[in-house]
Amino acid sequence: MMTSDHYFAKADLEGISERIQSGQPLQFDQKQVEQVATTIASVNPEKGVRLFVYGYVAIIIAVIVGAIYLIVRFVLR
């Protein structure tokens, strides 16, 4: 996650890629690691899950309503 374009420029990412492919370990600034850890700790996963569930339920309801409409429109004529 720390080796993404959010934290590094494209040229830096290419250098990181070369290091990983050659088997060399990556070195991170301790301040940057602490900043990412703080950001991850402050994320509320319940909000994301809640939005996913609401979206899923909305899609299911739309499919059911659409199916009922099609049945009424074309089958029960």
C-alpha positions in Angstrom: 0.0 0.0 0.0 2.8 2.4 0.8 4.3 1.7 -2.7 1.4 3.3 -4.6 1.2 6.4 -6.7 -0.5 8.1 -3.7 2.9 8.4 -2.0 5.5 8.1 -4.8 6.0 9.6 -8.3 6.1 7.3 -11.3 9.9 7.4 -11.6 10.1 6.4 -7.9 7.7 3.6 -8.4 9.7 2.2 -11.3 12.8 2.2 -9.0 10.8 0.4 -6.3 9.6 -2.1 -8.9 13.2 -2.9 -9.9 14.3 -3.3 -6.3 11.4 -5.7 -5.6 12.1 -7.7 -8.8 15.8 -8.0 -8.0 14.9 -9.3 -4.4 16.2 -6.3 -2.5 14.3 -5.1 0.5 12.5 -1.7 0.6 13.5 1.0 3.0 10.8 3.3 4.3 11.0 6.6 6.3 9.8 5.9 9.8 7.7 9.1 9.8 6.0 8.0 6.6 5.3 4.5 8.1 3.7 6.1 11.2 1.6 8.4 9.1 0.2 5.5 7.0 -0.4 3.5 10.2 -2.3 6.4 11.7 -4.4 6.8 8.6 -5.3 3.1 8.5 -6.2 3.1 12.1 -8.5 6.0 11.7 -10.5 4.5 8.8 -14.0 3.4 9.8 -14.6 0.1 8.0 -18.2 -0.1 9.2 -19.1 2.9 7.0 -17.8 1.2 3.9 -19.5 -2.1 4.7 -22.8 -0.2 5.4 -22.6 1.6 2.0 -21.9 -1.7 0.3 -24.9 -3.4 1.9 -27.2 -0.5 1.1 -26.1 -0.5 -2.5 -26.5 -4.2 -2.8 -30.0 -4.1 -1.3 -30.9 -1.2 -3.7 -29.8 -3.2 -6.7 -31.8 -6.3 -5.6 -34.9 -4.2 -5.1 -34.4 -2.6 -8.5 -34.1 -6.1 -10.1 -37.2 -7.3 -8.3 -39.2 -4.2 -9.3 -38.0 -4.5 -12.9 -39.0 -8.2 -13.0 -42.4 -7.5 -11.6 -42.9 -4.7 -14.2 -41.8 -7.0 -17.1 -44.1 -9.8 -15.9 -47.1 -7.5 -15.6 -46.4 -5.8 -18.9 -45.7 -8.8 -21.1 -47.1 -12.0 -19.4 -50.3 -10.8 -17.8 -51.7 -9.0 -20.8 
